[in-house]
Amino acid sequence: MTPGPPGDERSTVGNPFVDGTQVRRTGDGRYDGHIDDVWLLRPMPQGGLVTAIALRAMAAELDDPSQRLRVLHTTFAAQVAGGPVEVEVELLRRGRSMSHLRAEVRNPDRGRGHLTTGIFGTTRRGYDFTDLEPPVDVPHPDDCPSFRDPLPEGVVDDWEPMPFWEQVIEGLPVQGHPPWEDYEPDRAERVQWYRFDDPPMRDDGTLDPFAFAVAADVMPGAAGEKLGPGHNDWFAPSVDLTVHVLDDARSGCLLGHNTARHAGDGYASADMALWDYGPEQRDEPRLVAYATQVFLFSFP
């Protein structure tokens, strides 16, 4: 264990996700944390990581291992920058089988930040089915190209790689086109493996479910696929993020099936299904999370 940032009593375990979402209780319903530069995109930290910080604080406040995360919804009310953050948690209702909490993550000098509602619940009696099909003929991630591969000869790109994509999670495309490829746009759809460099696996061999927020908060890619070449001058701040946690993942490599359903008035609606193919990515796929998001188009 190594110490956290100067003046911080928290300790780190060497896993970027675990360390990046660690919180310290500072009072009744109050926690603090720290967002490292490795999570920075342009210009702010990845929203899924900020959401996971809220979830970590809510789980600590609830303090009931029998109730696991079922649903989260984040509203990105104001920007949260890297560095120190504060988390204020409100326990809305504590039940025997289901509890509701709300948390806000913000920088110490800011009035507002990201507001997340989390619903935690025990296992209940019910029925089992999945009425959603995974993509067909999915190649193994080891047989896919990587967005970390060198650019093809003759392609000039002055876009500096971001630490998030270079050190935290690797994108391995299955269906879709890179921004430099000339193609005729069709559907707003992408399929991609998302592989954590250092997966936050729990003692029982399953992925920390809070990490689903990170893997899901990458939905603008489907809109980019629909727009096609010549429309690369925009980025997409999140308006909200909803994640339904459906099952355990047994690997730090998930298949994401991403579609954008509609765009208009400067906003777009998208969704993401996350599939688990087992520890070696060779088992029958299981749907572990389903997410939706509205994002807006912003132009430099």
Secondary structure, DSSP 4 states (H G I P E B T S, - for coil): -EE-STT---EE-S-HHHHHT--EEEETTEEEEEE-GGGB-SSSB-HHHHHHHHHHHHHHHH--TTSEEEEEEEEE-S---SEEEEEEEEEEE--SSEEEEEEEEE-TT-S--EEEEEEEE---S-------PPPSSPPPGGGS--TTSPPPTT-----PPPHIIIIIEEEEEEES--TTS------SEEEEEEEESS--B-TTS-B-GGGHHHHHS-THHHHHHHH-TT--S-B--BSEEEEEE-S--SSSEEEEEEEEEEEETTEEEEEEEEEE-TTTT-SPPEEEEEEEEEEE-B--
